Amino acid sequence: MSTYLIYAIIPFLIGLFAQYKIQSAYKKYSSVRTQTGVTGYEAARKMLDAHNLNHINIERVNGTLSDHYDPRKKILRLSDGVYSSNSIAAVGVACHEAGHAYQDAESYGPLKLRSAMVPVVNIGSFLGPLLFILGLVLSGMNDLGYRVAEIGLIIFSATAVFAIVTLPVEFNASERGKSWLSGSGLLYQNELEGVAEILRSAALTYVSAAIQALSNVLYYASILNSRNNRNRR
């Protein structure tokens, strides 16, 4: 029970806290309008154009906090609550996503690595646990089971590596967004502080995701190690 508490429950609680922080900050600043009246779309468009990224289109997508930049199609997608809203939250989120477009234009290393890892992670998150469980079942019969479980664990570990690589990508995008906004004249100082709070809360969700992913891998490793030690006795 103590092992499960460390590797599963504690990271889960951290994740809940992170979600509470971002939802709370987003709700708070979604109701605070920018004094200049600039919308999320307008702020993102200005930021992109300032970096000669006029070719990048901005599209509206459904959902809440579903905003993202697609480096393959060179499209920045903003959610309904960000695209046409003139709230501080909308502007902060929009400029964060525009920061990813800046990264793409500059061939930012961590972004390129994360994009390249997507196919591996998609396979690993599905195939890794299956091989791991199969290996545990077979481990009571022969050594092949341990090898299969180890391979499953290694493949699944890609999800943790992906979550860790995501951290500098997201932190850097936020810094780019805040830096551009501070010199753009679109927001006043007190509004910039609101943007900073929003993006700090968002950063916490990425940190918690990395902790959860790494904890899952360590938990699987502890199970395999425990099974191996028990069978050697």
C-alpha positions in Angstrom: 0.0 0.0 0.0 2.9 2.4 0.8 4.4 1.9 -2.6 1.1 2.5 -4.3 0.6 5.7 -2.2 4.0 7.1 -3.3 3.7 6.2 -7.0 0.0 6.7 -7.7 -2.1 8.5 -5.1 0.3 11.4 -4.4 0.9 12.2 -8.0 -2.8 12.0 -8.6 -3.5 14.5 -5.8 -0.9 16.8 -7.3 -2.7 16.5 -10.6 -6.0 17.5 -9.0 -4.4 20.5 -7.4 -2.9 21.6 -10.7 -6.3 21.3 -12.4 -7.9 23.3 -9.7 -5.3 26.1 -10.0 -5.6 26.4 -13.8 -9.4 26.2 -13.7 -9.5 28.8 -10.9 -7.1 31.2 -12.6 -8.8 30.8 -16.0 -12.3 31.4 -14.5 -11.0 34.4 -12.6 -9.3 36.2 -15.5 -11.9 35.1 -18.1 -14.2 37.6 -16.4 -11.7 40.5 -16.5 -11.8 42.4 -19.8 -8.7 44.0 -21.3 -8.7 47.8 -21.1 -7.7 48.0 -24.8 -10.5 45.6 -25.8 -8.1 43.3 -27.7 -9.3 39.8 -28.2 -7.4 36.5 -28.1 -7.5 36.3 -31.9 -6.3 39.9 -32.4 -3.4 39.5 -29.9 -2.2 36.2 -31.5 -2.5 37.7 -35.0 -0.5 40.7 -34.0 2.1 38.6 -32.3 2.5 36.3 -35.3 2.7 39.2 -37.8 5.3 40.9 -35.6 7.5 37.9 -36.3 6.7 37.8 -40.0 4.5 34.7 -39.6 1.7 36.1 -41.7 1.3 32.7 -43.4 0.1 31.0 -40.2 -3.7 30.9 -40.1 -5.7 31.1 -36.9 -8.8 28.9 -36.6 -11.5 28.6 -34.0 -12.1 25.2 -32.4 -14.7 23.9 -30.0 -13.9 23.1 -26.3 -12.5 24.8 -23.3 -8.7 25.2 -23.1 -8.4 23.2 -26.3 -6.1 25.8 -27.8 -3.0 24.5 -29.6 -0.5 25.1 -32.4 -0.2 22.5 -35.1 3.4 22.5 -36.4 2.6 20.1 -39.2 -0.2 22.2 -40.8 1.2 25.6 -39.5 -2.2 26.4 -38.0 -2.9 28.0 -34.6 -6.2 26.9 -33.2 -8.0 28.9 -30.5 -11.0 27.7 -28.5 -14.3 29.5 -28.4 -13.6 31.1 -25.1 -10.3 32.5 -26.4 -10.8 33.3 -30.0 -13.3 36.2 -29.8 -13.0 37.0 -26.1 -11.3 40.2 -24.9 -10.5 38.8 -21.5 -7.0 38.8 -19.9 -7.2 35.0 -19.9 -7.9 34.8 -23.6 -5.0 37.1 -24.5 -2.6 35.2 -22.3 -3.6 31.8 -23.7 -3.5 33.0 -27.3 -0.1 34.5 -27.0 1.2 31.4 -25.3 0.1 29.4 -28.3 1.6 32.0 -30.7 4.8 31.3 -28.7 4.8 27.8 -30.1 4.6 29.2 -33.6 7.7 31.2 -32.8 9.4 28.1 -31.7 8.5 26.3 -34.9 9.8 29.1 -37.0 13.1 29.1 -35.2 13.4 25.2 -35.2 13.4 25.2 -31.4 15.1 21.9 -30.5 12.7 20.6 -27.7 9.7 21.3 -29.9 11.2 19.3 -32.8 12.1 16.5 -30.5 8.6 16.4 -29.0 7.0 16.4 -32.4 9.2 13.6 -33.5 8.3 11.5 -30.4 4.5 11.7 -31.0 4.3 8.5 -33.1 6.5 6.6 -30.6 4.5 7.8 -27.7 1.2 6.9 -29.3 2.4 3.3 -29.8 4.2 3.0 -26.5 1.3 4.2 -24.4 -0.8 1.4 -25.8 1.6 -1.4 -26.5 3.9 -0.9 -23.5 1.4 -1.8 -20.8 0.1 -4.8 -22.8 3.6 -6.3 -23.1 4.3 -5.5 -19.4 1.2 -7.4 -18.2 1.9 -10.3 -20.6 5.5 -10.4 -19.3 4.3 -10.5 -15.7 2.0 -13.4 -16.5 4.8 -15.4 -18.2 7.4 -14.5 -15.7 6.2 -17.2 -13.3 7.0 -19.8 -16.1 10.3 -18.7 -17.6 12.8 -15.9 -17.9 11.3 -14.9 -21.2 8.5 -13.3 -19.3 10.9 -10.9 -17.6 12.4 -9.9 -20.9 9.0 -9.2 -22.4 8.0 -7.2 -19.3 11.2 -5.2 -19.5 10.6 -4.4 -23.2 7.1 -3.3 -22.3 8.4 -1.1 -19.6 11.1 0.5 -21.9 8.5 1.2 -24.5 6.1 2.7 -22.0 8.9 4.9 -20.6 8.6 7.0 -23.8 5.5 8.6 -22.3 7.5 9.9 -19.3 10.3 11.1 -21.6 7.7 12.9 -23.7 6.2 14.6 -20.6 9.6 15.7 -19.5 10.5 17.1 -23.0 7.2 19.0 -23.0 8.2 21.1 -20.0 10.8 23.3 -21.7 8.6 23.6 -24.7 5.7 24.9 -22.6 7.8 27.1 -20.3 9.5 28.7 -23.3 6.3 29.4 -25.1 4.9 31.2 -22.0 8.0 33.3 -21.7 7.8 34.2 -25.4 4.2 35.2 -25.0 4.8 37.3 -21.9 7.9 38.9 -23.3 6.0 40.0 -26.5 3.0 41.2 -24.6 5.1 43.3 -22.2 6.5 45.3 -25.1 3.4 45.4 -27.3 1.3 48.0 -25.5 -1.8 45.8 -25.7 -2.0 45.3 -21.9 -1.4 47.4 -18.8 1.0 46.3 -16.1 -1.8 44.9 -13.8 -3.1 42.9 -16.8 0.3 41.5 -17.5 0.4 40.2 -13.9 -2.9 38.4 -14.6 -1.4 36.8 -17.7 1.6 35.7 -15.7 -0.7 34.1 -13.1 -2.6 32.2 -15.8 0.5 30.9 -17.4 2.1 29.9 -14.1 -1.0 27.9 -13.3 -0.9 26.2 -16.8 2.8 25.4 -16.2 1.8 23.5 -13.0 -0.4 21.2 -15.0 2.6 20.2 -17.3 4.7 19.6 -14.2 2.1 17.4 -12.6 1.7 15.5 -15.9 5.4 14.8 -15.9 5.4 13.7 -12.3 2.4 11.3 -13.0 4.1 9.9 -16.1 7.4 9.3 -14.3 5.6 7.9 -11.3 3.8 5.4 -13.5 7.0 4.2 -15.0 8.7 3.9 -11.6 5.7 2.0 -10.2 5.8 -0.5 -13.0 9.6 -0.9 -12.5 9.0 -1.5 -8.7 6.4 -4.2 -9.5 8.8 -6.0 -11.9 11.7 -5.7 -9.5 9.6 -7.1 -6.6 8.4 -10.0 -8.7 11.9 -10.8 -9.8 13.3 -10.7 -6.2 10.4 -12.9 -5.0 11.0 -15.5 -7.7 14.7 -15.7 -6.9 14.1 -16.7 -3.3 
